[in-house]
Amino acid sequence: MTKYNPELKAQIVHEYLSTSQSSNDLGEKYNISRRLISKWVQAYRLNGIDLLKGRRRKRTFTADFKLSVIDYYQTHEDSMAEVAARFDVLTSQVSCWRSLFKQGGIKALGPHPKGRPSKVKHTKKQLHHLANKTEVERLKEELAKKNQELYDTKMERDILKKSLSLFGPSTPERKPK
């Protein structure tokens, strides 16, 4: 996507507002999409000239901000594009936040961990917690874990026995000669 100079954006918006030229005429004159020009004009009308300047870094939004955008969209008669321009976000972001909120509530709007999960068995915090436990507590946890494994193994064995009794052995038996 081509990035346009903020001065050019301001000039085109000023030309659109001061003259009776349409966004189609200005689009042909500057070789820019009429939709983009309309978007710039709408952003200027809602938030002023500062909105036409580019951003230097990636922005992050809090769950409260996302919730306020969704609330504003649902309580006012504005279109999604107007709400996005008012809050200086993309229309697709508003739509995405709205669908996330419908599916998972406010928890879905919160930050999520990025990347692959760690392959480290214990984090430093867990190791510190394990070191602080008494020997008896550690042994009790280990015993509970072993008991659970034993229970699971017994259940698997019982299921296999039952399936053998119902369906027979998996290999056919050979008759003696």
C-alpha positions in Angstrom: 0.0 0.0 0.0 1.3 3.4 -0.9 1.9 5.8 2.0 1.0 9.4 1.2 2.7 12.5 2.6 0.6 14.2 5.3 1.0 17.5 3.5 -0.5 16.0 0.3 -3.4 14.6 2.3 -4.1 18.0 3.9 -3.9 19.7 0.5 -6.4 17.3 -1.1 -8.8 17.6 1.9 -8.5 21.4 1.8 -9.2 21.3 -2.0 -12.2 19.0 -1.5 -13.7 21.2 1.2 -13.0 24.6 -0.4 -13.9 23.9 -4.0 -16.8 22.1 -5.5 -14.7 19.3 -6.9 -15.9 15.8 -6.1 -13.7 13.0 -4.8 -13.8 11.4 -8.3 -12.3 14.6 -9.9 -9.6 14.8 -7.2 -8.9 11.1 -7.6 -8.3 11.5 -11.3 -6.2 14.7 -10.8 -3.9 13.1 -8.2 -4.2 9.5 -9.3 -5.6 8.4 -6.0 -8.6 6.3 -5.2 -11.8 8.3 -4.5 -12.6 6.1 -1.5 -9.2 7.0 0.0 -10.0 10.7 -0.5 -13.4 10.3 1.1 -11.8 8.4 4.0 -9.4 11.3 4.6 -12.2 13.9 4.4 -14.3 11.9 6.9 -11.3 11.5 9.3 -10.6 15.3 9.0 -14.2 16.2 9.8 -14.3 14.0 12.8 -10.9 14.5 14.4 -9.1 17.3 12.7 -5.8 17.6 10.8 -3.8 15.5 13.3 -5.5 12.3 12.1 -4.0 12.7 8.6 -0.4 12.3 10.0 1.1 8.8 9.9 2.0 6.7 12.9 5.5 5.8 13.8 4.9 2.7 15.8 2.4 -0.1 16.3 -0.4 0.7 18.7 -1.9 -1.6 21.3 -5.4 -1.2 22.7 -6.6 -2.1 26.2 -9.7 -4.2 26.7 -11.5 -1.2 28.2 -10.9 0.9 25.1 -12.1 -2.0 22.8 -15.2 -2.3 25.0 -15.9 1.4 24.8 -15.7 1.3 21.0 -18.1 -1.6 20.8 -20.4 0.1 23.3 -20.4 3.3 21.3 -21.1 1.4 18.1 -24.1 -0.4 19.6 -25.6 2.6 21.3 -25.3 5.1 18.5 -26.7 5.2 15.0 -23.3 5.7 13.4 -22.0 3.3 10.8 -19.0 1.1 11.6 -16.8 3.3 9.4 -17.8 6.4 11.3 -17.1 4.8 14.6 -13.7 3.7 13.4 -12.9 7.2 12.2 -14.1 8.7 15.5 -11.8 6.4 17.6 -9.0 6.4 15.0 -9.0 2.7 14.4 -9.6 0.5 11.3 -13.1 -0.6 10.5 -12.0 -4.2 10.4 -10.7 -3.8 14.0 -14.1 -2.7 15.2 -15.7 -5.6 13.4 -13.2 -8.1 14.8 -13.5 -6.8 18.3 -17.3 -6.9 18.1 -17.3 -10.6 16.9 -14.7 -11.5 19.6 -16.9 -9.9 22.2 -20.0 -11.7 21.0 -18.1 -15.1 21.1 -16.0 -14.8 24.3 -17.1 -11.8 26.2 -14.7 -9.3 27.8 -12.0 -11.9 28.3 -11.7 -12.3 24.5 -10.8 -8.6 24.2 -7.8 -8.9 26.5 -4.2 -9.4 25.5 -3.2 -12.9 24.3 0.3 -14.5 24.4 2.1 -14.4 21.1 4.2 -17.1 19.5 4.8 -20.8 20.3 4.4 -22.1 23.8 7.6 -22.7 25.7 9.1 -26.2 25.8 10.6 -25.6 29.2 9.0 -28.0 31.7 9.0 -25.6 34.7 9.2 -21.9 34.8 11.4 -20.1 37.3 8.3 -19.3 39.4 7.2 -22.9 39.5 10.8 -24.1 40.4 10.9 -21.5 43.2 7.5 -22.7 44.4 8.7 -26.3 44.4 11.8 -25.4 46.3 9.8 -23.7 49.1 7.5 -26.7 49.6 8.2 -29.0 52.5 9.3 -32.6 51.7 6.0 -34.0 53.0 3.9 -31.7 50.6 6.1 -32.7 47.7 5.8 -36.4 48.4 2.0 -36.0 48.8 1.7 -34.4 45.4 4.0 -37.0 43.8 1.9 -39.8 45.4 -1.4 -38.2 44.1 0.1 -38.0 40.6 1.2 -41.7 40.7 -2.2 -42.8 42.0 -3.9 -40.9 39.1 -1.5 -42.7 36.6 -2.3 -46.0 38.2 -6.0 -45.4 38.0 -5.7 -44.4 34.3 -3.7 -47.6 33.5 -6.2 -49.8 35.3 -9.1 -48.2 33.3 -7.2 -48.8 30.0 -6.6 -52.5 31.0 -10.3 -53.0 31.9 -11.4 -51.5 28.6 -9.0 -53.7 26.7 -10.2 -56.8 28.5 -13.9 -55.9 27.8 -13.2 -55.3 24.1 -11.4 -58.7 23.9 -14.3 -60.5 25.4 -16.8 -58.7 23.1 -14.9 -58.8 19.8 -12.4 -61.7 20.3 -8.7 -61.6 19.7 -7.3 -59.4 17.0 -5.4 -62.3 15.3 -7.2 -65.5 14.3 -6.1 -68.6 16.1 -4.5 -71.4 14.1 -5.8 -74.9 14.2 -3.3 -77.6 15.1 -2.5 -80.1 12.3 
